[in-house]
Amino acid sequence: MGDQDLPGVLVSGLEGSYGICEDHVGDLQKHFNLITLQEFLENKMQFGPKIQAVYIWGGRPAIDQELLGSLPSLKIIASAGVGLDHLDLKLIASFGVKVANTPQAVSSPTADMGMALLLAAARRVVEGHMLASAPDTEKFSTNWMGQEVTGATLGLIGMGSIGYKIAQRAKAFEMKVLYHNRRRRKLEEEEAVGATYCESLDDLLRRSDFVLLAVSLTPQTQRLIGKRELSLMKPTAILINIGRGLLVDQDALMEALQTGVIKGAALDVTYPEPLPRDHPLLKLRNITLTPHIGSATHQARRQMMENLVESILASLNGLPIPNEVLLK
C-alpha cells in the first residue's frame, strides 16, 4: 500500500509471476495508491471504499459479482491487452462501472509473433535447433526440409488490427492473403495489403497453405476450428493460433497432427495454460508451442501500462476514457 492520499487502485500483487510488472510499480505509484488483492481480502471494510479502479494484468485479479459488490467506489476496470473473454461486460455495466483495454499497444508485437510462429513452423526451426544441438548428431541430412513461405497462401481468420498488421507483413513475404471476417474491409484497405475476402470460411480453409487465427474468443468462435474444419485443410497446411486456446478443438487438432490430416501447428495459446505436463500435444514433433507471449515485449508492456494509467485518470476526472470498451 502506498500514498493514501492518491486514488486507490486494486492490483493482483506487486511481485511474482502473477503480479503486475515490477518495472512498472514505481510509475504506477506516482498516480495511485496500489492496494494488493491480498491486502483487500484481509481487510475489505478498510480498503473496499478506497478502491476506485481495478488494474488487470495478465487476467488478474478476476472480476466477479462478489468483488464488484465489495467495491462501492469503483469507477473503472482497466484491463491490459485486447481480449475481453475474462470479463463479464454486462455484469460490470450493471454496477455502473466502465471498462477500458489496450488494443493499440498489442497489435504490432502480436502480429510479429504470428509471423514468427508461421516462419518457425514452416521452416521447422525448433526441430532444427534440437537436431543441430543434439549430442548424438554427427551429420546434417541434405533432405531435411520445410515448407516455402514466399508465394504461399495465407488464410487469416480475423481481420481486426492484429490481422491487418499480419497481412501487411505477409505482403512483404509475397504471400497471397485471404481473409474471413465478420465484416469485410474497405476495398482500399484490401488493395493496400493485397488481401482477398472469403465470405466462406470453408473456402478459405481449402485454399490456404497457412491458416492463422487472429480472432477474439466469443460464444460464436469457441471451437471455431474442429475436426470438420481441419479435414478441409490441405494435408500440407499449417495452423497458427495467436488468439485464444478455445478457438480450436485441441483433441481434434491432436488427432489431425498425429494422422497427417494437416502438416503442423504453431500455438501461442492453449487451454489450459500451461498444458498439463503429460498432455499428448507436448509429445508431438510437428507442433511449435510458446507461452502466450504475443504482446510480451518490454516496449509493448510499457505502452499498455501507460494506456491503462491514462484511462484510469480520465475516468476518475470525469473525462472521455481512451480505449473505453462499449457494450454492443
Helices and strands as residue ranges (DSSP letters): E 8-11, G 22-24, H 25-29, E 33-36, H 37-42, H 44-47, G 48-50, E 51-56, H 65-69, E 76-79, H 89-94, E 98-100, H 103-122, H 125-133, E 153-157, H 161-172, E 176-180, H 187-193, E 195-197, H 201-207, E 210-213, H 227-232, E 238-241, G 245-247, H 250-259, E 264-267, G 280-283, E 287-289, H 298-316
